Amino acid sequence: MDKQLKPGKDYIGVGGGVLIFNKKGEVLLMKRGKKSKNEAGWWCKPGGTVSYGEGAAKAMERELKEELNIKVKIWGLLPHTDHFIKKEKQHWLAINFLADLRFGEPQIMEPEKCDEMRWFDIKKLPKKLTRTTKEPVKNFLEGKYIKL
C-alpha cells in the first residue's frame, strides 16, 4: 500500500507567504488554527504551499484568494526562510513576498486553519510569531528586499 507523501514531513516542503500592507501601512497576520499544517496558535503572514508546476508568486496569489478572498499586488521579494520545526519533524523552504492589498476585505475563508486575523503596526506585532513571519519582518525593516 502506497502512503501519501506529505510536503514538509516526507520531503522538504516549498511554500511561502506575503506581508500584505493596507493603505495605513499596517500588515495583515493570521493566527494559525488547530488544523494548520504546523504551529497552531502562532501568528503568521498569509500564504501556503507551492503546487507542482506553479510559480511561487502565482501560488501566493492563489492562496490569498482561497484563504482570505482578496487580491494583492506583489511588489517585493524578501530573502527565503529555512524553516525547521523540530517538535513537529518538519522542514520547509518559505519564499517571502511583499504586497499591497488591491481588492476585497480580508475574510477568514478556512476557519479550521485560522482562528483570528488582524491588521498590525509592523513595529508592534504579537510575540508568538512563526519564524517564517519573524525573519521576513526583520528583513523588511532592515531594507533587505528586492523591488519587483
Order of alpha helices (4+ residues) and beta strands (2+ residues): beta-beta-beta-beta-alpha-beta-beta-beta-alpha-beta
